[in-house]
Amino acid sequence: MSLAAALDVSHLPDYAYDWALVDVETSGLIARRDRILSIAVLTFGPDGTQTGEYSTLLNPGCDPGPVHIHGLTAERLSGAPTFDHVAGQIGALLQDRVMVAHNAQFDYDFLAHEFARARLYLPVTQRLCTLALNRRVEPPSVDLSLASLAAHYGIAQTRAHDALDDTRVLAGIFRSSLSEAARLDVPLPLVPCPPRQDPQFAPNPPKTPCAYRNPGRLTPGGPLVQGMKVAITGETVTSRAELVARSVAAGLNIMSSVSRHTSTLVTNDATSGSAKARRAIAEGVTVIDEHTFLKLLGEVRPGTPHENQTPPKVPEGATPATPPAKPTPSPPLAAVAEVPAPRRPESTPSAKPFGRRRVLILGGTHEEASAARARVVELGGAAAINLSASVTDVVLFPGGELDRRMTRITALGLPVHDHTWLGAPAPEPLEIPARDTAVTDVLPRGGVIDLPRLPPAGQWHVSASWAQQTSCEIDVVAFVLDEDEQVSCDGDFVFYSAPESPDGATRLLCGGPTEQTIAVDLAALPPTAHRVAIAAAIDGAATFGDVGAVQTTLAPGVDAPATAQATLDAATSERTLLLAEIYRRGPRWRFRAVGQGYDHGLEALVRGYGVEVE
């Protein structure tokens, strides 16, 4: 089948667009700092006909970075045009087309920064990520890297990390992925651009992490101790910058907000009625004036350093220390027990009857569907929330026969069972193939696994996905928390308007309207970080009972197979859901699937973690 024929979806309105397929090679991974070295763009019409092709090397005016990966030396790039000289040609190819790329946020962010440097507007209104599309399709490939998908779909790849060849490979992958999406009736994960996490956002310089643990409140008349959390409000005689600099040099932790863990508030007008002053009075925080603070600043007592964040080697089989207490920004609706995940050996099949089944539940009440998904996990299988190529069985509750996906399920010939089937399931049939050699732990609510040790550059991606919504939007957020379960600064709250922590260790990624990801670089976290809490909040009047299940996955990279997954759907009336957390346990990092809901909105959760909300 020709590329044009396979891409011809002009008869399907939900799939028919003009497309611009893009690949960039870059000098590094940080769009606000690094530069594009080469770019290729292929354009196609809705009928699959190729309408344009463009590629060029670019002179970045800086070190080209990892030459061993892309092969682009400074000498080779020296005679190439700069981006501002070709931005007009690139913009013309992107104009009025959906931009398509593999890990599209990466390419989009680099283009947005390059266009901004050229003082031009990036003319992209929608983008589509083939990674996100294949996460919806779920093909049986080893992982979702460009090379693995090319091998799965039978696309020849001749020069990896060559922008033009990668774009041609991307075209073949997109062709096959689009065909699979149409076969499964999967909605395309189109992202409006610019996304809500503005690519022009440039994090502030990272706050200097405090090296000492918080010793608690300042006692009236007592000394300051290194590690105390200090907030300042109102006008001061000494410049605010000097006060902060002297405090940090003395080993104090300057905070931008007041919480129950604040040691003292410095203000020359305690009756000013500022938000910080009101909160300090409500929490019983000691309030001192600037003159008293400066006197105490001259004799700050030694504090207790944070423990070393570099995990020492632990003998195999050793038991780590007890984990820190889990956050309680408000009373939980139900306690979540820490349930160790069963480790299945890779060499032998699961002894449970659903070892390779992936079951989609349709119909019934929210409570019935939730209990059924929990039963699937209990039987050793995985609960699906969307129809994909990995679904092996469908279970119907009353009303499920009216689900729009049933037409496609019937056409695909998937086994459909009455809900009583889960009470006495048949053993897994031999014809269900193993999808790949990787083992994914299916965690129950509260389930925990130890994270394998990764190289310093390794990142963990915690993704949340849900069924397509029409009545609300869902936002995924993250909090980098210290030993007091509080943020050290407002920048440690990562959300759609601030998608990256100041140090870049925690980032929000958006792959489509049904999926968002928090990327955590453990090696880059500050020494104060003891936990990264990840939550989802509904923007609107709907509740998680209306939304249904949220699938949470943990993977050691953007295109890597999942290390663990959990289907969280115990919430009913809640509008905020604590999904998961990565936290320290002795020398190790651990991952927990939480699934703890709150009836209040995101603002209350944010305040509970010590973020100042305007």
PASEZA-714824 format. One line per 3 residues: for each residue y, z negated, x negated of C-alpha. Coordinates in Angstrom, 2 decimals, padded with zeros to 5 digits. Example, Ala and Ser with C-alpha at 12.3 -4.5 7.8 and 13.67 -1.06 7.14 Angstrom:
! residues 2
-004.50,-007.80,-012.30 | -001.06,-007.14,-013.67
***
This chain:
! residues 614
000.00,000.00,000.00 | 003.44,000.91,-001.37 | 006.14,-001.65,-001.94
008.29,-000.05,000.73 | 005.47,-000.11,003.28 | 004.61,-003.74,002.55
008.25,-004.82,002.74 | 008.89,-002.92,005.96 | 009.55,-005.70,008.45
012.36,-003.84,010.21 | 010.43,-004.20,013.49 | 010.49,-008.00,013.14
014.08,-009.20,013.76 | 013.46,-012.61,012.18 | 012.39,-010.96,008.91
014.59,-007.84,008.72 | 017.37,-008.24,006.17 | 018.96,-006.40,003.31
017.65,-008.13,000.19 | 018.95,-008.67,-003.36 | 016.21,-009.92,-005.70
017.64,-011.73,-008.72 | 016.42,-013.23,-011.99 | 018.51,-014.79,-014.77
017.63,-015.94,-018.27 | 019.81,-018.81,-019.46 | 020.76,-020.79,-022.56
019.59,-024.03,-020.93 | 018.81,-025.68,-017.62 | 022.17,-027.20,-016.60
024.33,-024.74,-014.69 | 027.63,-026.58,-015.20 | 027.12,-026.49,-019.00
024.81,-023.60,-019.95 | 025.32,-019.84,-019.58 | 023.52,-016.74,-018.33
022.12,-014.57,-021.15 | 020.65,-011.75,-019.06 | 020.46,-010.81,-015.40
018.58,-008.28,-013.28 | 019.17,-007.40,-009.61 | 016.99,-005.20,-007.39
018.14,-004.37,-003.86 | 015.98,-003.40,-000.87 | 016.68,-002.43,002.72
014.95,-003.99,005.78 | 012.39,-001.15,005.69 | 011.37,-001.99,002.12
013.12,000.94,000.47 | 014.62,000.12,-002.91 | 018.33,000.87,-002.83
019.56,-000.27,-006.24 | 018.69,-001.66,-009.66 | 020.86,-003.26,-012.31
020.17,-005.25,-015.47 | 022.14,-006.23,-018.53 | 022.25,-008.60,-021.46
025.29,-010.90,-021.61 | 027.23,-012.41,-024.46 | 027.50,-016.09,-023.53
029.90,-017.04,-026.31 | 027.65,-019.99,-027.21 | 024.30,-020.84,-028.76
021.60,-018.94,-026.81 | 019.34,-022.00,-026.67 | 015.52,-021.69,-026.60
015.05,-018.30,-028.31 | 011.30,-019.00,-028.57 | 011.14,-018.73,-024.76
013.45,-015.84,-023.87 | 013.64,-014.04,-027.25 | 017.39,-013.47,-026.95
019.01,-014.20,-030.30 | 022.75,-014.51,-030.91 | 022.62,-011.29,-032.94
020.99,-009.38,-030.09 | 023.57,-010.66,-027.59 | 026.65,-010.22,-029.78
027.38,-006.69,-028.59 | 026.65,-007.34,-024.90 | 029.42,-007.65,-022.28
030.66,-011.04,-021.14 | 029.91,-012.10,-017.56 | 033.47,-011.57,-016.32
033.24,-007.88,-017.29 | 030.18,-007.25,-015.10 | 030.82,-009.76,-012.29
032.23,-007.03,-010.05 | 029.07,-004.90,-010.32 | 026.84,-007.90,-009.68
028.96,-009.01,-006.73 | 028.75,-005.56,-005.15 | 024.92,-005.73,-005.27
024.86,-009.21,-003.73 | 027.46,-008.53,-001.03 | 026.05,-008.62,002.53
022.50,-009.21,001.30 | 020.17,-012.21,001.28 | 019.76,-013.31,-002.32
016.08,-013.82,-003.22 | 014.87,-015.63,-006.35 | 012.00,-017.78,-007.57
013.47,-021.30,-007.57 | 016.57,-019.79,-005.97 | 018.81,-022.84,-006.28
018.60,-022.53,-010.08 | 019.70,-018.86,-010.09 | 022.29,-019.44,-007.37
023.90,-022.40,-009.15 | 024.14,-020.46,-012.44 | 025.70,-017.49,-010.66
028.12,-019.75,-008.78 | 029.34,-021.32,-012.02 | 029.62,-017.97,-013.81
031.63,-016.48,-010.92 | 033.84,-019.58,-010.87 | 034.53,-019.25,-014.61
035.51,-015.62,-013.94 | 037.81,-016.89,-011.12 | 035.84,-014.88,-008.58
034.01,-015.76,-005.36 | 030.21,-015.41,-005.33 | 029.60,-013.16,-002.30
026.31,-014.73,-001.13 | 026.08,-016.22,002.37 | 022.30,-016.78,002.48
019.56,-017.23,-000.07 | 015.77,-017.35,000.10 | 013.51,-019.05,-002.42
010.08,-017.52,-002.95 | 008.88,-020.94,-004.14 | 009.89,-022.48,-000.82
008.41,-019.53,001.09 | 005.07,-019.97,-000.67 | 005.14,-023.71,-000.04
005.28,-022.77,003.64 | 002.55,-020.11,003.29 | 000.40,-022.27,000.93
-001.65,-019.57,-000.82 | -004.80,-020.74,-002.69 | -003.26,-020.34,-006.15
-003.50,-022.79,-009.04 | 000.22,-023.55,-008.76 | 003.38,-021.80,-007.55
004.72,-020.55,-010.88 | 005.74,-016.90,-011.08 | 002.74,-016.15,-013.33
000.21,-017.87,-011.04 | 001.55,-016.22,-007.89 | 001.56,-012.85,-009.68
-002.10,-013.35,-010.60 | -002.95,-014.45,-007.05 | -001.20,-011.51,-005.39
-002.42,-009.00,-008.01 | 000.99,-008.22,-009.53 | 001.03,-007.05,-013.17
003.34,-009.06,-015.43 | 004.04,-007.44,-018.80 | 007.03,-009.29,-020.30
007.42,-012.87,-019.11 | 011.01,-014.21,-019.32 | 012.42,-010.68,-019.39
014.89,-010.62,-016.48 | 014.12,-007.06,-015.33 | 010.34,-007.41,-015.58
010.46,-010.82,-013.87 | 012.51,-009.30,-011.05 | 009.98,-006.50,-010.59
007.19,-009.08,-010.52 | 009.29,-011.09,-008.05 | 009.50,-008.00,-005.83
005.71,-007.77,-005.69 | 005.35,-011.49,-004.98 | 008.04,-011.31,-002.30
006.32,-008.32,-000.72 | 003.02,-010.19,-000.41 | 004.65,-013.50,000.56
006.66,-011.83,003.30 | 003.52,-010.13,004.61 | 001.68,-013.49,004.69
004.64,-015.18,006.40 | 004.65,-012.49,009.09 | 000.86,-012.85,009.53
001.22,-016.61,010.01 | 004.47,-016.34,012.00 | 006.17,-018.64,009.46
009.97,-018.88,009.83 | 011.77,-017.79,006.68 | 013.33,-020.71,004.73
016.83,-019.23,004.63 | 019.53,-021.48,003.14 | 023.21,-020.98,004.06
025.43,-020.60,000.99 | 027.21,-022.34,-000.42 | 024.70,-025.03,000.45
025.87,-028.45,001.55 | 025.37,-029.61,-002.00 | 028.34,-027.65,-003.36
027.39,-025.84,-006.60 | 030.93,-026.46,-007.86 | 030.19,-030.20,-007.90
030.51,-031.41,-011.47 | 029.36,-035.00,-011.98 | 031.78,-037.42,-013.59
030.96,-038.60,-017.10 | 028.12,-041.09,-016.81 | 029.04,-044.73,-016.55
028.02,-046.68,-019.65 | 024.90,-048.59,-018.53 | 025.16,-052.35,-018.86
022.59,-053.62,-021.35 | 022.19,-057.04,-019.70 | 020.57,-058.40,-016.57
022.78,-059.82,-013.84 | 022.83,-063.63,-014.28 | 024.21,-064.18,-010.78
027.48,-065.46,-009.33 | 030.41,-066.73,-011.36 | 030.71,-070.48,-010.76
034.31,-071.54,-009.99 | 035.67,-072.88,-013.27 | 032.60,-071.60,-015.15
032.33,-068.89,-017.84 | 031.63,-065.19,-017.57 | 028.17,-064.18,-018.80
027.13,-060.76,-020.07 | 025.55,-058.71,-017.28 | 027.73,-060.18,-014.50
028.73,-057.61,-011.88 | 032.51,-057.47,-011.61 | 034.57,-055.59,-009.02
038.35,-055.08,-009.17 | 040.66,-054.37,-006.24 | 044.41,-053.97,-005.74
047.29,-053.64,-008.18 | 046.91,-055.16,-011.66 | 049.44,-055.80,-014.42
047.01,-054.56,-017.05 | 046.01,-050.94,-016.50 | 042.74,-050.55,-014.63
041.35,-048.36,-017.44 | 042.05,-051.09,-020.02 | 040.49,-053.79,-017.83
037.36,-051.72,-017.39 | 037.14,-050.84,-021.09 | 037.52,-054.46,-022.21
035.00,-055.64,-019.62 | 032.41,-053.07,-020.63 | 032.94,-053.88,-024.32
032.29,-057.56,-023.50 | 028.96,-056.69,-021.83 | 030.05,-056.97,-018.18
028.94,-054.55,-015.46 | 031.95,-053.05,-013.66 | 031.10,-052.08,-010.08
032.95,-049.78,-007.69 | 031.95,-051.83,-004.64 | 031.16,-055.39,-003.57
027.73,-056.56,-002.42 | 025.82,-059.83,-002.15 | 024.90,-059.37,-005.83
028.51,-059.14,-007.07 | 029.29,-061.96,-009.53 | 033.06,-062.02,-009.02
035.92,-060.03,-007.51 | 039.15,-059.72,-009.51 | 042.29,-059.37,-007.40
045.87,-060.57,-007.48 | 045.99,-060.63,-003.66 | 042.88,-062.10,-002.07
044.50,-061.75,001.38 | 045.17,-058.02,001.00 | 042.51,-057.15,003.56
040.99,-054.44,001.35 | 037.36,-053.52,002.02 | 036.30,-055.18,-001.24
038.21,-058.38,-000.47 | 036.79,-058.59,003.07 | 033.25,-058.03,001.80
033.69,-060.63,-000.98 | 034.84,-063.25,001.51 | 031.98,-062.42,003.88
029.40,-062.66,001.09 | 030.88,-065.80,-000.50 | 031.61,-064.02,-003.78
033.87,-065.93,-006.19 | 037.38,-064.42,-006.22 | 039.65,-064.84,-009.27
043.02,-063.42,-010.23 | 043.74,-061.12,-013.16 | 045.19,-063.88,-015.39
042.05,-066.04,-014.98 | 039.81,-063.05,-015.59 | 041.58,-062.16,-018.84
041.24,-065.74,-020.08 | 037.51,-065.76,-019.29 | 037.13,-062.32,-020.85
037.96,-063.82,-024.24 | 034.86,-066.05,-024.22 | 032.02,-064.20,-022.49
028.68,-065.98,-022.95 | 025.61,-064.06,-024.23 | 023.38,-062.56,-021.55
019.73,-061.54,-021.24 | 019.09,-057.90,-022.27 | 017.19,-055.56,-019.98
013.61,-055.07,-021.03 | 012.81,-052.00,-023.09 | 012.43,-049.02,-020.74
010.16,-047.14,-023.15 | 006.64,-047.86,-021.88 | 004.44,-049.25,-024.65
000.92,-047.99,-024.97 | -001.42,-049.72,-022.56 | -005.19,-049.73,-023.14
-007.14,-047.78,-020.58 | -008.22,-050.05,-017.74 | -005.51,-052.66,-018.40
-003.84,-054.09,-015.32 | -000.01,-053.84,-015.30 | 002.21,-056.69,-014.18
003.15,-057.42,-010.59 | 005.69,-054.89,-009.20 | 009.22,-055.92,-008.29
009.92,-056.71,-004.66 | 010.56,-053.68,-002.46 | 014.05,-053.12,-001.09
015.03,-054.66,002.22 | 018.46,-053.25,003.10 | 017.78,-054.45,006.63
014.77,-056.11,008.26 | 011.87,-053.62,008.34 | 010.29,-052.65,011.62
006.89,-053.17,010.10 | 005.65,-054.31,006.73 | 004.17,-051.62,004.52
001.22,-052.83,002.48 | 000.66,-051.51,-001.02 | -002.54,-049.54,-000.73
-004.05,-048.23,-003.97 | -004.99,-044.57,-003.71 | -008.68,-043.78,-004.08
-009.17,-041.72,-007.21 | -011.54,-038.85,-006.59 | -013.36,-037.51,-009.66
-012.62,-033.85,-010.27 | -016.21,-032.98,-011.09 | -017.76,-034.07,-007.79
-016.80,-033.26,-004.17 | -015.43,-035.96,-001.90 | -018.07,-038.04,-000.13
-015.91,-038.08,003.01 | -016.55,-035.42,005.66 | -013.04,-033.93,005.49
-012.79,-033.56,001.72 | -011.32,-030.04,001.80 | -010.13,-029.82,005.39
-006.45,-029.47,006.25 | -006.02,-030.22,009.95 | -003.08,-029.28,012.19
-002.56,-031.52,015.24 | -000.93,-029.97,018.32 | 000.15,-031.58,021.59
-000.21,-035.14,022.82 | 002.33,-037.93,022.59 | 003.94,-038.82,019.30
001.72,-041.90,019.07 | -001.45,-039.89,019.76 | -000.59,-037.24,017.19
000.35,-039.88,014.63 | -002.96,-041.73,015.10 | -004.85,-038.44,014.82
-003.20,-037.55,011.54 | -004.00,-041.01,010.20 | -007.63,-040.45,011.25
-007.73,-037.13,009.35 | -006.57,-038.92,006.18 | -009.11,-041.70,006.79
-011.83,-039.04,006.87 | -010.69,-037.71,003.48 | -008.75,-034.67,004.66
-005.06,-033.75,004.75 | -002.83,-033.58,007.81 | -000.79,-030.38,008.10
002.57,-030.29,009.85 | 003.02,-026.50,009.87 | 000.70,-023.54,010.23
-000.09,-022.10,006.82 | -002.88,-020.28,004.98 | -004.35,-023.64,003.93
-005.01,-024.89,007.49 | -008.77,-025.03,008.13 | -008.90,-026.63,011.62
-006.68,-027.25,014.65 | -007.01,-030.24,016.98 | -005.58,-029.98,020.50
-004.26,-032.81,022.61 | -003.03,-032.18,026.18 | -000.09,-029.78,026.02
-001.08,-028.39,022.64 | -002.30,-025.16,024.23 | 001.35,-024.38,025.08
002.50,-024.58,021.46 | 003.99,-021.25,020.32 | 001.69,-021.29,017.27
-001.46,-021.06,019.41 | -001.09,-017.29,019.75 | -001.16,-016.92,016.00
-003.96,-019.50,015.60 | -006.12,-017.54,018.04 | -005.39,-014.27,016.23
-006.35,-015.86,012.91 | -009.62,-017.15,014.36 | -009.08,-020.73,013.21
-011.50,-023.33,014.62 | -009.84,-025.20,017.50 | -011.23,-028.61,018.54
-010.69,-031.07,021.33 | -009.13,-034.33,020.14 | -012.46,-036.14,020.66
-013.79,-034.17,017.67 | -012.07,-036.64,015.35 | -014.26,-039.44,016.72
-017.49,-037.89,015.45 | -016.54,-035.08,013.04 | -019.05,-032.62,011.72
-019.59,-032.57,007.95 | -017.39,-030.21,006.00 | -018.90,-026.72,006.20
-019.94,-025.17,002.92 | -017.82,-022.06,003.53 | -014.54,-023.99,003.10
-013.62,-023.08,-000.49 | -012.04,-025.41,-002.99 | -008.43,-024.27,-003.24
-008.02,-024.93,-006.95 | -009.15,-027.29,-009.68 | -006.29,-029.75,-009.21
-006.90,-032.99,-007.35 | -004.19,-034.15,-004.97 | -004.31,-037.76,-003.85
-003.80,-037.99,-000.08 | -002.02,-041.30,000.36 | -001.89,-043.43,003.50
001.33,-045.15,004.48 | 001.96,-047.71,001.73 | -000.39,-045.95,-000.70
000.41,-046.23,-004.41 | -000.56,-044.36,-007.58 | 000.34,-044.86,-011.23
002.30,-041.96,-012.67 | 000.71,-040.22,-015.64 | 002.79,-040.37,-018.78
004.78,-037.17,-019.18 | 006.65,-035.66,-022.13 | 010.30,-036.81,-022.34
011.43,-033.57,-020.65 | 009.06,-034.05,-017.72 | 010.53,-034.41,-014.24
008.97,-035.65,-011.03 | 009.79,-033.84,-007.82 | 009.51,-035.79,-004.56
009.71,-033.32,-001.67 | 010.02,-033.92,002.04 | 009.22,-031.27,004.65
009.09,-031.21,008.44 | 008.63,-028.84,011.34 | 011.50,-026.48,012.17
014.16,-028.32,014.18 | 016.65,-026.96,016.70 | 018.33,-030.16,017.93
019.25,-031.88,014.64 | 019.48,-031.66,010.88 | 017.70,-033.93,008.39
019.23,-035.07,005.12 | 017.20,-036.38,002.18 | 018.99,-038.89,-000.07
018.15,-041.03,-003.10 | 019.33,-044.33,-004.57 | 018.92,-045.33,-008.22
018.52,-049.12,-008.03 | 018.69,-051.99,-010.50 | 016.66,-055.22,-010.51
018.82,-056.51,-007.63 | 017.86,-053.46,-005.51 | 021.49,-052.30,-005.71
023.14,-049.20,-007.14 | 025.04,-049.75,-010.38 | 027.79,-047.37,-009.22
028.46,-045.13,-006.23 | 027.27,-042.17,-008.33 | 023.76,-043.58,-008.14
023.69,-042.53,-004.47 | 022.59,-038.87,-004.40 | 023.19,-036.94,-001.17
024.40,-033.57,000.14 | 028.03,-034.00,-000.98 | 027.07,-035.47,-004.37
023.75,-033.80,-005.23 | 023.48,-035.12,-008.78 | 023.82,-038.55,-010.35
026.46,-038.80,-013.11 | 023.81,-038.78,-015.84 | 021.91,-035.89,-014.25
018.71,-037.93,-014.04 | 018.45,-037.64,-010.24 | 019.21,-034.44,-008.32
018.95,-033.17,-004.76 | 017.44,-029.68,-004.36 | 017.40,-027.66,-001.15
014.67,-025.07,-000.60 | 015.26,-024.33,003.08 | 016.02,-025.84,006.50
012.67,-027.68,006.59 | 012.44,-029.00,003.04 | 014.51,-030.94,000.50
013.53,-032.37,-002.88 | 014.67,-035.19,-005.12 | 014.08,-034.42,-008.81
013.85,-037.50,-011.06 | 013.91,-037.34,-014.86 | 012.43,-040.71,-015.83
013.43,-040.32,-019.48 | 017.08,-039.85,-018.53 | 017.33,-042.84,-016.18
019.59,-045.66,-017.45 | 017.99,-048.89,-018.68 | 019.21,-050.66,-015.53
017.11,-048.40,-013.30 | 014.10,-050.19,-011.86 | 013.53,-048.08,-008.77
014.47,-044.75,-007.19 | 014.33,-045.01,-003.40 | 014.13,-041.76,-001.40
015.01,-041.66,002.29 | 015.58,-039.19,005.11 | 018.27,-039.53,007.78
018.83,-037.60,010.98 | 022.26,-036.06,011.54 | 022.57,-036.29,015.31
021.23,-038.25,018.24 | 017.56,-037.34,017.74 | 015.00,-039.79,016.33
011.98,-039.37,014.10 | 009.87,-039.65,017.23 | 011.45,-036.32,018.24
011.10,-034.80,014.77 | 007.46,-035.76,014.30 | 005.68,-036.04,010.99
007.42,-035.78,007.62 | 005.21,-034.64,004.77 | 006.08,-036.14,001.38
004.67,-034.70,-001.84 | 004.93,-035.72,-005.48 | 004.66,-033.07,-008.22
005.36,-033.09,-011.98 | 007.61,-030.02,-011.79 | 009.30,-027.59,-009.45
006.30,-025.23,-009.21 | 003.46,-027.59,-010.19 | 000.58,-028.53,-007.87
001.08,-031.79,-006.01 | -000.18,-034.98,-007.65 | 000.00,-036.85,-004.34
000.97,-036.26,-000.73 | 001.41,-038.35,002.38 | 002.10,-037.55,006.02
004.56,-040.12,007.39 | 005.00,-040.23,011.14 | 004.81,-043.86,012.26
008.52,-043.80,013.12 | 009.51,-043.40,016.79 | 013.02,-044.63,017.69
014.24,-044.69,014.09 | 017.02,-042.47,012.74 | 016.54,-043.38,009.07
013.21,-043.30,007.25 | 012.47,-044.68,003.77 | 010.03,-042.03,002.56
008.96,-042.99,-000.93 | 009.93,-044.76,-004.11 | 009.31,-044.42,-007.82
009.43,-047.86,-009.42 | 008.61,-049.84,-012.55 | 005.47,-051.93,-012.69
005.31,-053.59,-016.06 | 005.13,-050.79,-018.65 | 004.27,-048.08,-016.10
006.06,-046.14,-013.41 | 004.43,-045.96,-010.00 | 004.87,-043.88,-006.84
004.59,-045.36,-003.36 | 004.53,-043.54,-000.01 | 006.58,-045.93,002.14
007.17,-044.59,005.67 | 009.42,-047.49,006.72 | 011.91,-046.71,009.50
015.23,-048.15,010.64 | 016.96,-047.70,013.99 | 020.38,-047.68,012.34
021.92,-044.62,010.74 | 022.40,-043.66,007.12 | 025.66,-045.61,006.73
023.95,-048.98,007.23 | 021.21,-048.07,004.75 | 023.81,-046.98,002.20
025.77,-050.23,002.53 | 022.55,-052.21,002.18 | 022.05,-050.70,-001.26
025.61,-051.58,-002.34 | 027.35,-048.21,-001.89 | 030.96,-048.39,-000.73
031.38,-046.20,002.37 | 034.84,-044.91,003.24
***
